[in-house]
């Protein structure tokens, strides 16, 4: 069908185009701001030598207190007015610190600090430059007059204001590559990368394969099929915390049902800590093969929890395929395996490729499943767990964002390779 160029569009069509773009523009801008701002912020922080504490610029905290004010009943009695000040930063200076406060009516300071001035009820103290973690108490011996006894206004009703000059590491022009150097120099970086790809590839492939067989099984007609279809969706729709806790309880080495069953059957001599053993040996054909037990259990949880998504997509595609070719193949004597290989797979290739792309990206970014099951211990530490550990466990926010940028870069390479591998008519 020929496509009209913009020059061939009539005035009404061009006006409709402008109207459509105007209506879509706010939505597009909102989506871009929600998506792009976190990405740009993460990329920015990855080149900054900052920790979590540096997200808030250095400032002076002030706390105002009175001692003996509640016991005053007559004029000319005295009490103590205190300001407790502290530099919030452990590493940065705050320059030209100034404290300002408005005293209640009838409050008279008998003797001022040399750095302070009192103009009527306005108190102003120029405290100079404060070094990191500096703290100080300003004490004033204060009297009250009859005017204060009338209202008895608390001096703390109007909190003091503190001003000062400080540098914000987050917004400064100081950039560095140290975060990325620290990430690549991590002792276990290669092992973490290998675990990440192993977990992602096996988890993605396993979820798709199990979903494919589940769709094949439940595409058949039998009594109670609708009930089984609903049950198959349970792992995906149930809360991840509940599912992870259930697996931990069932596989617990001390009170888990699976260990108890295997012990009673004589398959085990001692209980197995499925989520706590990094490597174990399994005898196969007379050979002792080491396997990463905890990692395989986490992958099994990933496959079990997310195969229903593949099952839904594949089953929907299967129901849209005409059955005439399968009936003809059956009349020609084709076996079930031949029908699956020669007829079903070509029909499902498109949806399987889309599922692989989506599941690969989601599994590569998966954090909650691993963190809830093992916390990244026993050889299950992935790049996403490293983001959490760097940013929050050891307080190195810059390194955590650097790991996140590495994840985004690897996923970008995967997406590029994926789309370049598609046939020309299917590529983007």
C-alpha positions in Angstrom: 0.0 0.0 0.0 1.6 3.3 -1.0 2.4 5.7 1.8 1.6 9.4 1.3 4.5 11.8 1.9 4.1 14.7 4.3 3.9 17.1 1.3 0.9 15.2 -0.1 -1.1 15.4 3.1 -4.0 17.8 3.1 -4.3 20.7 5.6 -6.8 18.7 7.7 -4.5 15.7 7.9 -1.6 17.8 8.9 -3.7 19.5 11.5 -4.7 16.1 12.9 -1.1 15.1 13.0 -0.2 18.1 15.0 -3.1 17.6 17.4 -2.1 13.9 17.9 1.5 14.9 18.6 0.3 17.6 21.0 -1.9 15.1 22.9 0.9 12.5 23.1 3.7 14.9 24.0 2.8 15.3 27.8 2.6 11.5 28.2 5.9 10.9 26.3 7.6 13.6 28.4 6.3 12.1 31.7 7.4 8.6 30.7 10.8 9.8 29.6 11.3 11.7 32.8 10.4 8.7 34.9 12.6 6.3 32.9 15.5 8.6 31.9 16.1 10.5 35.1 17.0 7.5 37.3 19.2 6.2 34.5 21.0 9.5 34.1 21.3 9.9 37.9 22.8 6.4 38.2 25.3 7.1 35.4 26.2 10.5 37.0 26.8 9.0 40.4 28.9 6.1 39.0 31.6 8.7 38.2 31.5 10.4 41.6 33.6 9.4 44.6 30.7 9.6 47.0 29.1 7.4 49.7 25.5 7.4 51.0 26.3 10.1 53.5 27.4 12.5 50.7 23.9 12.5 49.2 23.0 15.2 51.8 25.3 18.2 51.7 27.1 19.2 54.9 25.0 21.3 57.2 24.9 22.5 60.8 22.3 20.9 63.0 21.0 23.1 65.8 19.0 22.1 68.9 17.6 24.7 71.2 17.1 23.9 74.9 16.2 25.8 78.2 17.2 24.9 81.7 15.2 26.2 84.7 12.6 28.1 82.6 9.7 26.0 84.0 10.5 26.9 87.6 10.4 30.7 87.0 7.5 32.5 88.6 8.8 36.1 89.1 10.5 38.7 87.0 14.3 39.0 87.1 14.7 35.3 87.7 17.3 33.6 85.5 17.5 30.5 83.4 19.9 29.1 80.9 19.3 29.2 77.1 21.4 26.7 75.1 22.0 26.0 71.5 23.6 22.7 70.7 25.3 22.8 67.3 26.9 20.0 65.2 28.5 19.7 61.8 26.6 16.8 60.1 29.6 15.9 57.9 32.5 13.8 59.0 34.7 14.9 56.1 33.6 18.3 54.9 33.9 21.9 56.2 31.0 24.3 56.6 32.1 27.9 56.0 30.7 31.1 57.4 28.2 29.6 59.8 25.6 32.0 61.0 22.9 31.3 63.7 19.8 33.4 63.8 16.9 33.2 66.2 14.0 35.4 67.4 13.5 35.4 71.2 10.1 35.6 72.8 8.9 38.9 74.2 10.3 39.5 77.6 13.4 37.3 77.3 16.6 39.2 78.1 20.1 37.8 77.6 22.4 39.1 80.4 25.7 38.4 78.7 26.3 37.6 75.0 29.0 35.5 73.4 31.6 37.6 71.7 30.5 36.3 68.3 26.8 37.2 68.9 24.7 40.3 68.6 21.2 41.0 69.9 19.1 43.6 68.1 15.8 43.9 70.0 14.5 40.3 70.0 16.7 39.2 67.0 19.8 37.1 68.0 22.5 36.7 65.4 25.8 34.7 66.0 28.5 34.6 63.4 30.3 31.3 64.2 32.9 31.2 61.5 34.2 28.1 59.7 33.4 24.7 61.2 35.6 21.6 60.6 34.2 18.2 60.0 32.2 16.7 62.9 32.7 19.8 65.0 30.1 20.4 67.8 29.6 23.2 70.2 27.2 24.5 72.9 26.3 28.2 73.1 25.1 29.0 76.6 23.4 32.3 77.6 22.4 33.3 81.1 19.0 34.8 80.5 16.4 36.7 82.6 12.7 37.3 82.1 10.5 40.4 82.5 6.9 40.9 83.4 6.0 40.8 79.7 7.2 37.2 79.4 5.3 36.2 82.6 2.0 37.2 80.9 2.3 34.9 77.9 5.1 32.5 79.1 6.1 31.8 75.5 8.6 28.9 75.0 11.8 30.1 73.2 11.8 26.8 71.3 8.5 27.8 69.6 10.5 29.6 67.0 13.4 27.3 65.9 16.7 28.8 65.1 17.9 29.1 61.5 21.4 28.1 60.5 23.1 29.2 57.3 26.6 28.3 55.9 28.5 27.5 52.8 29.5 23.9 52.0 30.3 21.8 48.9 28.0 19.1 47.6 30.0 16.2 46.2 27.0 15.0 44.3 26.7 18.2 42.2 30.4 19.1 42.0 32.5 18.8 38.9 34.8 16.2 40.4 34.6 13.0 38.3 36.6 9.8 38.6 37.0 6.3 37.2 37.9 4.8 40.5 34.4 3.3 41.0 34.7 1.3 37.8 38.3 0.4 38.6 37.2 -0.8 42.0 34.4 -2.9 40.5 36.7 -4.6 37.9 39.4 -5.1 40.6 37.0 -6.9 42.9 38.5 -10.2 44.0 35.4 -12.2 42.9 34.3 -10.1 40.0 34.9 -12.9 37.4 33.1 -15.4 39.6 30.2 -13.0 40.1 29.9 -12.4 36.4 29.9 -16.2 35.7 27.3 -16.8 38.4 25.1 -14.0 36.9 25.2 -15.4 33.4 24.7 -19.0 34.7 21.7 -18.0 36.7 20.3 -15.9 33.9 20.7 -18.4 31.1 19.6 -21.5 33.0 16.8 -19.6 34.7 15.5 -18.2 31.4 15.8 -21.4 29.4 14.4 -23.5 32.2 11.3 -21.2 32.6 10.6 -21.3 28.9 11.1 -25.0 28.5 8.9 -25.8 31.5 6.3 -23.3 30.3 6.4 -24.9 26.8 5.7 -28.4 28.2 3.0 -27.1 30.5 1.3 -25.4 27.6 1.5 -28.6 25.5 0.0 -30.5 28.4 -2.8 -28.1 29.1 -3.7 -27.6 25.5 -5.2 -31.0 25.5 -8.9 -31.4 26.5 -9.6 -33.3 29.7 -11.9 -32.9 32.7 -10.7 -30.2 35.2 -8.4 -28.5 32.7 -9.5 -25.0 33.7 -8.7 -25.8 37.4 -5.2 -27.0 36.5 -4.6 -23.9 34.4 -5.4 -21.7 37.4 -3.2 -23.8 39.7 -0.3 -23.4 37.2 -0.5 -19.7 37.6 -0.1 -19.8 41.4 3.7 -19.5 41.6 3.7 -16.4 39.5 0.9 -14.5 41.2 1.7 -15.4 44.8 3.9 -12.9 46.8 7.6 -13.5 46.3 8.2 -13.2 50.1 5.7 -15.9 50.8 7.1 -18.2 48.1 10.7 -17.7 49.2 9.8 -18.4 52.8 7.9 -21.5 51.9 10.9 -22.9 50.0 13.2 -22.1 52.9 10.9 -23.9 55.3 10.5 -26.9 53.1 14.3 -27.2 52.4 15.4 -26.4 55.9 18.2 -28.8 57.0 16.7 -29.2 60.6 13.0 -29.1 60.2 12.4 -29.2 56.4 9.9 -31.7 55.0 12.2 -32.6 52.0 15.2 -33.5 54.3 12.9 -35.5 56.6 11.4 -37.4 53.6 14.9 -38.2 52.1 16.2 -39.4 55.5 13.2 -41.7 56.0 13.7 -43.1 52.5 17.4 -43.8 53.2 18.5 -41.5 50.3 20.5 -39.3 52.8 22.6 -40.0 55.8 22.6 -36.5 57.1 20.4 -33.5 56.3 21.5 -31.1 53.4 21.5 -27.4 53.7 20.3 -26.8 50.2 20.7 -23.0 50.3 23.9 -23.0 52.3 26.3 -25.3 50.5 28.3 -23.8 47.8 29.7 -27.0 46.2 28.8 -30.6 46.7 29.8 -33.8 44.8 27.4 -36.1 43.1 28.4 -39.5 41.8 27.4 -40.1 38.2 28.6 -43.1 36.2 31.3 -43.7 38.8 32.6 -40.1 38.6 32.4 -37.6 41.4 31.1 -34.4 39.8 31.1 -31.1 41.7 27.9 -29.1 41.4 27.0 -25.6 42.8 24.1 -26.7 45.0 22.9 -23.4 46.3 23.0 -21.8 42.9 21.1 -24.7 41.3 18.4 -24.4 44.0 18.1 -20.7 43.4 17.8 -21.4 39.6 15.2 -24.1 40.4 13.2 -21.5 42.3 13.5 -19.0 39.4 12.2 -21.7 36.9 9.4 -22.7 39.2 8.2 -19.2 39.9 8.3 -17.8 36.4 7.4 -20.6 34.1 3.7 -19.6 34.3 4.4 -16.4 32.4 5.9 -18.5 29.5 3.0 -20.9 29.9 0.5 -18.1 29.4 2.2 -16.6 26.3 2.8 -20.0 24.6 -0.7 -21.3 25.4 -2.3 -18.2 23.9 -0.3 -18.6 20.7 -1.1 -22.3 20.5 -4.8 -21.6 20.7 -4.6 -19.2 17.8 -3.0 -21.7 15.5 -5.2 -23.6 13.0 -5.5 -27.3 13.7 -5.9 -28.3 10.1 -2.2 -28.9 9.5 -2.0 -31.1 12.6 -4.9 -33.2 11.6 -3.3 -33.6 8.1 0.0 -34.6 9.7 -1.8 -37.1 12.0 -3.5 -38.7 8.9 0.0 -39.0 7.3 1.2 -40.9 10.3 3.4 -38.3 11.9 4.5 -39.0 15.5 3.8 -36.5 18.3 7.5 -35.6 18.4 7.5 -35.0 14.6 4.4 -32.8 14.9 6.1 -30.9 17.7 9.4 -30.4 15.9 8.1 -29.8 12.4 4.8 -27.9 13.1 4.7 -26.5 16.6 8.2 -25.1 16.9 8.0 -23.1 13.7 4.7 -21.7 14.8 6.0 -20.8 18.3 9.4 -19.5 17.2 8.4 -15.9 17.3 6.8 -16.0 20.8 9.7 -18.0 22.1 12.2 -15.5 20.9 10.3 -12.6 22.5 10.0 -14.6 25.8 13.7 -15.3 25.8 14.5 -11.6 25.4 12.1 -10.5 28.1 13.0 -13.3 30.6 16.7 -12.8 30.0 16.5 -9.1 30.8 14.2 -9.6 33.8 16.3 -12.5 35.2 19.6 -10.6 34.7 18.1 -7.8 36.8 16.6 -10.1 39.4 17.5 -9.3 43.0 14.7 -10.1 45.4 14.6 -13.9 44.8 18.3 -14.4 45.4 18.4 -11.9 48.3 15.4 -13.6 50.1 16.7 -17.1 49.6 20.5 -16.8 50.2 21.4 -13.1 50.6 24.0 -13.7 47.9 25.9 -16.2 50.0 27.1 -19.7 49.1 28.1 -18.8 45.6 24.8 -17.1 44.6 26.1 -13.5 44.5 25.1 -11.8 41.2 25.7 -8.4 39.9 22.4 -7.1 41.2 23.3 -8.3 44.7 26.7 -6.6 44.3 24.8 -3.3 43.6 23.1 -3.6 47.0 26.2 -4.7 48.8 28.4 -1.9 47.4 25.8 0.9 47.8 24.2 0.0 51.2 26.3 -2.7 52.9 29.7 -1.0 52.6 28.2 2.5 52.0 30.0 3.0 48.6 27.2 4.5 46.6 29.5 5.4 43.6 30.7 1.8 43.3 27.1 0.5 43.5 26.0 2.8 40.7 29.1 1.7 38.7 28.0 -1.9 39.0 24.5 -0.9 37.8 26.0 0.9 34.8 28.0 -2.4 34.0 24.6 -4.3 34.2 23.0 -1.8 31.8 26.0 -2.0 29.4 25.9 -5.8 29.3 22.1 -5.8 28.8 22.6 -3.3 26.0 25.1 -5.6 24.3 22.8 -8.5 24.7 19.8 -6.6 23.2 22.0 -5.4 20.3 23.2 -8.9 19.5 19.7 -10.3 19.8 18.2 -7.9 17.4 21.1 -8.2 14.9 20.6 -12.0 14.9 16.9 -11.7 13.9 15.9 -12.1 10.3 15.6 -8.9 8.4 11.8 -9.0 8.3 11.6 -9.5 12.0 14.3 -7.1 13.2 13.7 -3.7 14.5 
